[in-house]
């Protein structure tokens, strides 16, 4: 009578100095909440390690998605903080009025909160790409125009009309250009709204995030900024003349007169610059892909051997390569995989070697 033989081995997994380990991958259901699933998974792993698994057997996570979430959150917060601080500094330097700069700066958190609320109500996920595409200079542009015009009327129209009348006249003067400037920018994102499949999933949230932020900035510039000006622009108001802008205005007038005197040369230089930019854009020199940089803090290494490589040779080479990778002080742990899963979902053999290299934080690296 015949009997079933042992299952043929298709893979081997090792980690650091352990020659054989069992690896498992937890898959997230489509549409499930990643954070809630990760918290439940961490609780279950703790329960297994502390009370269910036999002595000497332990589940050790080596690739945790929560780490990637923390990296992403940290990157977004750092980018947003740096952008807000830089724009705020520029506003204080060029506007020269603390009150007007403060009003314009408030536009940024208002627009971000406005965009976040609409994204949540629309069930549109915000990601690193969409938040990284926010241009704070573009967000505060309308508020700068509104507040500066109100400041100009407050300085030169004092005593002729009441404060509220001056603010209403100043706001009415610039409401149309501010409104149409925002609408034009939002309309320029229409091609991104029509993207489908993978491109749509990547870039449509970015377009919605920018559009909602611009709408929030428009609401602030047209409705809230004049009200804040009526509260803060009390007492003596004097417009500050920025010396840098004054110097630029003087030289700009001279250069503009020169351009009018040499129309053909000016147009020729403009067309040449346009042709050069088109050449750079379509020649592939600067590339055509854009994704924000995200350092996941790990490296995935893959090595392909000869197709005839057997189990012993593949495992031996993977062990040697793993020890070389682990010899670097920046490597926290190294795990190797040889072969393919038993379910046959990945059609490869022992000639396929893969290594997960988990790295220490950059601050602990050698110089």
Secondary structure as GFF3:
##gff-version 3
##sequence-region A 1 367
A	DSSP	beta_strand	11	15	.	.	.	ID=ss1
A	DSSP	alpha_helix	34	47	.	.	.	ID=ss2
A	DSSP	pi_helix	48	52	.	.	.	ID=ss3
A	DSSP	alpha_helix	65	95	.	.	.	ID=ss4
A	DSSP	alpha_helix	98	121	.	.	.	ID=ss5
A	DSSP	alpha_helix	128	132	.	.	.	ID=ss6
A	DSSP	alpha_helix	136	156	.	.	.	ID=ss7
A	DSSP	alpha_helix	163	187	.	.	.	ID=ss8
A	DSSP	alpha_helix	190	193	.	.	.	ID=ss9
A	DSSP	alpha_helix	197	219	.	.	.	ID=ss10
A	DSSP	pi_helix	220	224	.	.	.	ID=ss11
A	DSSP	alpha_helix	225	232	.	.	.	ID=ss12
A	DSSP	alpha_helix	243	261	.	.	.	ID=ss13
A	DSSP	alpha_helix	263	282	.	.	.	ID=ss14
A	DSSP	beta_strand	298	304	.	.	.	ID=ss15
A	DSSP	alpha_helix	311	326	.	.	.	ID=ss16
A	DSSP	beta_strand	331	339	.	.	.	ID=ss17
A	DSSP	beta_strand	352	359	.	.	.	ID=ss18
A	DSSP	three_ten_helix	362	364	.	.	.	ID=ss19
###
